[in-house]
Amino acid sequence: KRPRKGKKAKKSKSADDSAEEKSAAASAAASTASLDANLEAPESMTDAQIDALNQEAQAELAQSLKSRGNKFFQAKRYEKAIELYTQALRFAKDPVFYSNRAACYAASSDHEKVIQDCTSALELESRYVKALIRRAQAFESTEKFRDSLYDFTTACILEDFGNNLAATSAERVLKKLAEAEAHERVEKRSPRLPSKSFISGYLNSFRNSGEEAVATDGENLSEADALFNEALSFTALQEYSQAIDSVEKAVAAVEKTDGSDVQRVADIYSLRGMFNFLKSNLDQALEDLNKALVVEPSHVRSYLRKANLFTEKKDLEEVSSLLDQAHKADSENAETFFQQGQVHFLKQEFEAASNDYKRAAELDPDFVYPRIQLGVVQFKVGKIEEAMATFDEAMKKFPTRSDLYNYYGEVLAEQGGYDSAIGAFEKAIELDSTNPLPYVNQAISLFQTSGQPDRALTLIREALKVDPECELAVAALSQIYLQMGMFEESLAMLRRAVDLAKSEEEMISAITFRETTAAQFRFMKEHPELLSKMMGGGM
C-alpha cells in the first residue's frame, strides 16, 4: 500500500509546531528567570517592567522595599533607607512611604525635604496625623511657627484632643510665635499712649495728678510753673497729648535755668515720668521719677508712681520698699495706703488689702476708689452683705460717679446677678456717656444671659465711638464675633488688639489668642466636613 500523502504532510507540520513550541518554551523560561531575578531585586527594574506588572504585584514589591527600608532606618542607615523608600514610591504612591522617607530626612536634619515629603503624603491622605506632626516639627525647626502651629492644631482636632505630643507641641510653638513677634514689635514701635479709658482708670487711683503752682506776693509764675499748670488742666480735660507737650516744655524751662524760681520742679519731673510710664517708656519714666526724688526726697507721689512702674516689672520686693519710703515721707497719706492695698490684692492677701482700703477711706473720705476696692475685696472673699453695704454707702456719698456704678455692676455680674448688673451699667452710662467701660460690660452681660448679639454689638460700637482705642471694647467685640462664628471679623479685632497692647506681656496674650483663632479658622476652611469635631473639642 502506498502511503497517504495527506498524512505524511500533517506529520511534517506537527514537527514544525513542536520546534516552535520548544523555542517559545525556552524563551518563556528565560523571561521568567529574568523576571524572578528582578523580583528578588525590584529596585533594579525599569519603569517599563514595573508598568508591565499588575497592581497586586506592584503593591507586593512596594511593601517589600518599604520593609527593607524600615530595617535600614532602625539600623540608622538613613541614606540606604531613603533609597529603598524612594524605590518603593516607584511601585506605589503611598503616603506612608513619603512619611517614612521624611523620617529619614528628619534624622539627618534636612527639614526642607521633610516638609516636601510630608506635604506629598498629606496630598494623598489629608488626615494622616503622623505626617502632620512630622511636618509641624520641621516647620518649627525652620522657625515657620505659624505653619507649625496649624499642623499641630490639626493633629489635635483629628485625634479628638487626645494626642498629648500634638497638644504640648502646639502650646510650645504658640509661645515661641507670640513671644518672638511681641518682642520684635516692642523693639520697633515708638512709645505711645494707651486708650483714654485706660489712662483715666490709672489716674483715678490717685486723688489728683498734682497741685497747681500758685503765684505769691504779686509775682508772676515762672515759665515752668505756668506750663505745669497748663499740663494739669489738659490732663483734667483728658487732652493727654497736649498735656504731654506742656510738661515737656515745662521740663525744658526748668533745665535752661537753675530752677531756683520754680515752685513745682519735683512735680514737673514726676508728671512727665507718669506719662512716660503710661507710654511704656519705662527707662525714661524711671529717670524722671528719680530726678523728682533728688529734688524733693519726700515727694510721695513719685514714690507711688515708681511703685506702679515696678509693679509693671513684677518686682514686688522693690514695690514694697518704695511704699515703705512713701510711708516714712508721710505716714498718713491716703494714696499710699490705697496703693499698698492694691499690692496686697495682687498677692491675694485680701485681709491686708481690706485693712489698707479702710485706712485710706478714713484718711480721705472723699477718695472714692478705696471704697470701690473694699467692696470688690469683700465680694471676692464671700462677704456679700458687707460688700453690698460698702457699695450702698459709697453710692449715697458719691451719687454721680459713673465709675462707681460700673464697678458695682462688674461685681454683681461676677456673682451671677446679671439683671442687677445691667441696671448698674445703665446707670453708669446715664451718669457719664463718655465712659466706654459700662457700654462694654453691659454688652457682655446681655450676650451671656439673653444671647442678644445685635444689642450687644450696638453697645460695643457705641463704646468704640466714645473711645476708638478702648482695649476692653476691642477684646469683647472679638469674643462676640467668635462666638457668633464670624471668624474673619473676630480676627480683624484681634489684630487690632495686638496693635493696642500696652506691654510686651499683654501683646503676647493678644497674639496667642489671635493665632489660636486663625488656626481654627484655617482648619474650618480646609476641613469643613470636620467642623463638628472641632467644636466638640472645645476650641
Steps between C-alpha positions, in 0.01 A plus 500: 500500500617846413513740786243780508649830404273697721605313809866544421451878458320523833782317671749750357296804627479346844876487518525867408248594773692299751817687416325836539350395831838394626644835397214692667533295814870567514438873451229505768728316740774753438253788548366351822849452632574864420175617669569287809840658521339847484244407762781411733654844438205719398703821532682395180178481298438752225189715486376293205538179702313654793220616271472147362418364847144480625394718793521220753859419403597867511353536850676185619838619375442849642433351844811284468712808430336689785571215745863496397511878538357469852783266599761744375320784680506306826871441445539879451627447145286784376645543150431135414152526654430811290610312189262211572202723588566691177494171306179397677338822378571392140268206556230677704436861601427415862486777766677271747802474271524880479464530876763234565742668265425829678598332827841421347541861388398615849770281653747669266359848586403559137186688603404634157483147358298390803249773417489396132445131572241557772315738270496227232368252757227741610395565141425128484349476852405833656428348842833320535592609854855362500583703188338809652711474813820435303436802280410711804830409663690592182314831477593569862867419433502749211319761717185491286301511820161589354503201264628279779220612730239426235626143446518428872152649546361289217653187654337589834157538342527185290586295809224655713758692705638172633845526342720629779803556275298718263337695784819578691683579177226740392531685830878517467491630143225750581714637784803532269294671230335748737816586690707549185244726335428698817870559568559618144198731508594654834858555382386679185204706614522852632366573849133593487215564737237233566128571467337791680292259707814322621673827591191623684484176695864538600460864603198413713724295728641836618308787652646736240794533264671774700443833674499812285771759553366821652650847453596672826566858604371635170776326304436324175543125476818373342471374144546142620226529766256656254561218253458246781161650590407485133596131491276431802207675330542295182524182708171580675338552158640164378701685237803289572711579192476870577581428865817318396601786272457749786693292754786445251522877461491538878797263536689696233422825686634351826819377336590826330526669844620384839134441596523717810195706399285193425255379764410163352828350371438159659137498380608588146746210475255267674217586261722440198609173662136399532430561132815313399383210715161505327679493163695191623820704473612357834868599494422866438218488755738367765755771419234772536368364830850468643567865406182600681617317815846661482334840495249407773585176690161503676297523177243230577332490160832423332554204733151376413553545127830313527313226686257475206797472263657216697161330528502497119845340518362248753766597754272495804793511742603839360136610506480425873821694561366805314172491692695488826690811391171670412367419849814648656454818298133528606358242739141609444475524124180339370648430157786300652261277693287453190800403283620266774156340503527446124828313547344279769209438264738390223663259745152376603560620855141612526476572874805728486362667187167557672670666799699731271190605305315576824789710626521691171127577515536621861788730409316648202121450508472664154728244333255261332734226379591350840126444554457340159792264555384418852166390358676294233713321762198428716322344203817304419516337845127430512397777742206587280294697754802710602583564134145610422505732801836646388370572151167637629684741729734605218213559257326721758818701553599514131166484311642650178805275456456295183808287574354399838184359337709329234712318760187411694352348185819300441492335842126429466561334162784295647260374766243407234262790566480603136168687514620721785837538328337619178307758703823624658669529158202695365528740795873540434431590136228744606747676732784514246432409138870560416618205711529198264534233769136469613392465134736206462407338830128531426555346157685202649228445762222519240677260266571248775149498645260561214711431194411837349787546256349798319449700818843398631671602177320836502621573854862410421494713186376788717796441731738517205343826386573643844856359508617341171801349676319350798682169550212339688252583222725355229557180702129458576404557137744234383352251751142566395587470132678173574203354688276602211727312258615823332866399484623761254346782702638351822849479350483864390427602860773273634752661268384834636543371855863413426559854372343648814686282752684721750771264618693208353314264735160628383615473140603136549152425635330676208718327239435163665124547469529631143711205383279242671195648331677520162599132521140401575370709212749346257401151615133580441574613145719200417291237682137621497378143541669485842349818646298306759816321616677832551212658690459187710862532608427836659738708292 
